[in-house]
């Protein structure tokens, strides 16, 4: 299981933590053209009505992860939402209530 942040913005912003099986998250990311191998874990995934934003590692021309000052370089990547958020995800609001 992997923890992710989900930020829904239909009428306001709600941040909740969701625990998603790794295979489910990999499938969700693949459906959006994102290689899960280059997404830090744990990571923040923002899902809105039209877009998915996820933090990814920056790759160099040699397709290796760029490292600066001993840390992997990261960037935010936003794509159009192509698939719904996995309905099997277990949500936990910031106050700790499951819902």
Residue pairs with C-beta under 8 A, 6 or more apart in sequence:
1 19
1 20
1 21
1 22
2 19
2 20
2 21
2 22
2 25
2 41
2 42
2 43
3 17
3 18
3 19
3 42
4 17
4 18
4 19
4 20
4 25
4 42
4 43
4 44
4 45
5 15
5 16
5 17
5 18
5 44
5 45
5 46
6 15
6 16
6 17
6 18
6 45
6 46
6 47
6 85
6 89
6 91
7 13
7 14
7 15
7 44
7 46
7 47
7 48
8 14
8 16
8 47
8 48
9 48
9 49
10 49
14 93
15 94
16 91
16 92
16 93
16 94
16 99
17 91
17 92
17 93
17 94
18 89
18 90
18 91
18 92
19 89
19 90
19 92
20 28
20 86
20 89
20 90
21 88
24 86
24 88
24 89
25 36
25 45
25 86
26 36
27 86
28 83
28 85
28 86
29 35
29 36
29 39
29 54
30 36
31 82
31 83
32 52
32 79
32 80
32 81
32 82
32 83
33 79
33 82
34 52
34 54
34 56
34 77
34 79
38 56
38 57
38 59
38 65
39 54
39 55
39 56
39 57
40 55
40 56
40 57
40 72
40 74
43 54
43 55
44 54
44 55
45 52
45 53
45 54
46 52
46 53
46 54
47 81
47 85
48 81
49 81
50 80
50 81
51 78
51 79
51 80
51 81
52 78
52 79
52 80
52 81
52 82
53 76
53 77
53 78
54 76
54 77
55 74
55 75
55 76
55 77
56 74
56 75
56 76
56 77
57 65
57 66
57 72
57 73
57 74
58 65
58 66
58 72
58 73
58 74
58 75
59 65
59 66
60 66
65 72
65 73
66 72
66 73
67 73
90 98
91 98
91 99
92 98
92 99
93 99
